[in-house]
Amino acid sequence: MTFKKFLRDHLFHIAFFFGGMIVLDIVLWLDPSMRFAKATLLYLDLLLALFFCAFLVGLYVYHLKWYRTIQTRLDAKEDSLNWPLTGATSAEKQFIQHYVNQLLAYHQQSIERLISAQQDQKNFIDGWVHESKVPLAATQLLIESIEDQIPEDKFNQLTDELIQIEHYVEQVLYYSRLDSFSKDYLVQEYDLKPLVNQIIRQNRNYFIQKHIQFKLLGADQTVLTDAKWLAFILNQIISNALKYTPDGAQITVQIERDEQGVWLSVIDTGIGIPAEDLPRIFDKGFTGQNGRYSNQRSTGLGLYLARVLSEKLGHELTVSSQQGSGSTFKLLFPFLSYYNTDDDDGLFGKTHSADK
């Protein structure tokens, strides 16, 4: 708190002091039994005013340490919630200090309850996802067992719907694990082409049914990443390209290398993204015009998860598109030197591991 604000807060006391001094001067001047010269009264008033000003300055200095303690907490913002308020030197300050510390204690208790509830919810979701995979796998086996007994179009439709269910279940699982990402990744060197081919095999039915051609261009490159999380990211991008690419079109994955790092581009010849939607396609829950008006179902989570997980892995996901001409999603794997400096070991400064 500045001295100007301190004086403003004590305007009532200042007015009361000088008002009282004026009343005293009037009484002394009008009392016939006491004779004071004007100079004497003015001198007395000056002395009293100086003493009062010195008192105000001393009072401000006395409270200054307390004010600085409060200001330090204000500057710390949310970090100030982690330590109690101290430094009270009077009963009034102790009362305020006790009140603030009680609020901090109540806040901490609320946060702990919230974290506990979120952990319970996460455990439930993880358990639900893993339990759901068992009947999904059984359903897949049943569908394969009756492949010769039903029409081909019905078989393909059942297979597609089952894949969609598995896709949405995976989205739920990865979304629930965002907060615990640091405990569930293993960064190592991986070749990109095997990872890309793995995702293409998972989506081969869509490529076949929609007669979409696939091309993988460029020399294979080795990057630092987590194979499981990267596979999920690529699956979101490839699935999105398949969803909005018409039958008989083409999807190309291109691998390049420059001074920044390794680039993996997914290029489709689909319907493209409207210019007004382009800045928001990575926002959580955003489906855009394509998701609202096409016959494709969209949760608005796929690209959001792809962007968030890319950032957590130290990758960079960008997109460019022109409506009616297709879209290009680019994933940058920066070189190790971009992350590892003399003073700071980044995510890729060393190999991290955790239980998968």
Secondary structure by P-SEA (a helix, b strand, c coil): ccaaaaaaaaaaaaaaaaaaaaaaaaaaaacccccccaaaaaaaaaaaaaaaaaaaaaaaaaaaaaaaaaaaaaaaccccccccccccccaaaaaaaaaaaaaaaaaaaaaaaaaaaaaaaaaaaaaaaaaaaaaaaaaaaaaaaacccccaaaaaaaaaaaaaaaaaaaaaaaaaacccccccccbbbbbcaaaaaaaaaaaaaaaaaabbbbbbbccbbbbbccaaaaaaaaaaaaaaaaaacccccbbbbbbbcccccbbbbbbbcccccccccccccccccccccccccccccccccaaaaaaaaaaaacbbbbbccccccbbbbbbbbccccccccccccccccccccccc
